Amino acid sequence: MAGRNFLFVPGPTNVPDRVLRAMVVSQEDHRSPKFGALGLACIEGLKPVFKTTTGTPILFPASGTACWEAALTNCLNPGDKVLIARFGQFSHLWADMAARLGYEVEIIETEWGEGAPLERYHAALEADTGHRIKAVLATQNETATGVTSDIGALRKVMDAARHPALLFVDAVSALASIDFRMDEWGVDVCVSGSQKGLMLPAGLGVTCVSQKALEAAKTSKSPRCYFDYGDMVRANATGYFPYTPSIPMLYGLREALAILAEEGIENVFARHAYLGGAVRAAVLDGWKLKLCAKQPQWYSDTVSAIVVPEGFDAAKVIARAYSRYNVSLGAGLSKVAGKVFRIGHLGDNNEVMVLASVAAAEMAMIDVGIPVTPGSGVAAAGHFLRVNTPEAR
Ligand SMILES: *Cc1c(COP(=O)(O)O)cnc(C)c1O
């Protein structure tokens, strides 16, 4: 097929040419005197992205899922209890992992399309007078439903309940695209990966741990080895790794961090809000369809899950977009399979790329019989982009 495949899934995202070029390197000795500078540049360069001065970024040759496992096994003891709200496939998988690793999981069942239920977190923490809950787990951006939760408010809820649990946040599809504040929000472990806002291929688990989390790791008895924070922190202090790191990924990360710094992290967030706003204009004003996210307070600036009208199969929209227009849209996962398709709008993205995603989704929907007005989504998104600006105020 001529032309390029347009990638609008919410991860992996488009990798900028600058990053691709930076990754084309010969292999080198990861114990050489020179190598430590690369490791340190990556670790130090991540601190402003996590908005931390006291936390410690850690990079595993893995993906975001491994960082969930690392958070649990490094900070908890066998049988410890965790509290998590489940409102989408990713929060579901994290809860499932905690149970499979032998932790006791208290699940706050929440409707898919809603965000972290602050009152119910508060009630569960208040009820836990014996402080058996050792960690509160939260998914900042639920990628399956396109829902962003207020992590700062969750921290306030934990403080109001005077609960000492650790706070673990899944920011896999939020970091470097939606505001995240490790220090201000008192996050103990932030879990992320390379292939979303950081604009890299998949292959790096990107996480950041607080001093409190590192303290907990010193006494935690859960078995772990490859993902041990202590081993990583000791080797990372001079920019080295306990085992062979993925060298091209580190060169790519260093370049991606430079790109983010050049734009300015606040401008990166503002651009995501602006491009996300354009997609929402297409969905709500143009096509007159609904988002899976139930209220504006939860609308995600990195991914929109679009509900197709009753009687239509969203999977057919995705298949049509791919086979006819060479465009990749995100599938509906698990509970919302067939009911939603997703447009990812995170990472290396701009106005015309967003318009292309809207145009392709619009054509594919019309092709499979969904009654949207031709041109309506593109017109609404285009209008939004013209009258708004992407810069941070
Ligand atoms: C993508 C994603 C994950 C899984 O990360 P991997 O890098 O695929 O292991 C976890 N949580 C959320 C919210 C995600 O978007």
PDBQT file of the ligand as one rigid body, heavy atoms in Angstrom, charges set to zero:
ROOT
HETATM    1  C1  LIG A 401      -0.436   0.661  28.008  1.00  0.00    +0.000 C 
HETATM    2  C2  LIG A 401      -0.870   0.645  29.412  1.00  0.00    +0.000 A 
HETATM    3  C3  LIG A 401      -0.418  -0.306  30.316  1.00  0.00    +0.000 A 
HETATM    4  C4  LIG A 401       0.439  -1.461  29.907  1.00  0.00    +0.000 C 
HETATM    5  O1  LIG A 401       1.714  -1.069  29.643  1.00  0.00    +0.000 OA
HETATM    6  P1  LIG A 401       2.701  -2.000  28.804  1.00  0.00    +0.000 P 
HETATM    7  O2  LIG A 401       3.819  -1.066  28.529  1.00  0.00    +0.000 OA
HETATM    8  O3  LIG A 401       1.935  -2.432  27.593  1.00  0.00    +0.000 OA
HETATM    9  O4  LIG A 401       3.094  -3.127  29.657  1.00  0.00    +0.000 OA
HETATM   10  C5  LIG A 401      -0.788  -0.186  31.633  1.00  0.00    +0.000 A 
HETATM   11  N1  LIG A 401      -1.599   0.792  32.051  1.00  0.00    +0.000 NA
HETATM   12  C6  LIG A 401      -2.093   1.706  31.207  1.00  0.00    +0.000 A 
HETATM   13  C7  LIG A 401      -2.992   2.773  31.723  1.00  0.00    +0.000 C 
HETATM   14  C8  LIG A 401      -1.743   1.670  29.862  1.00  0.00    +0.000 A 
HETATM   15  O5  LIG A 401      -2.229   2.577  29.014  1.00  0.00    +0.000 OA
ENDROOT
TORSDOF 0
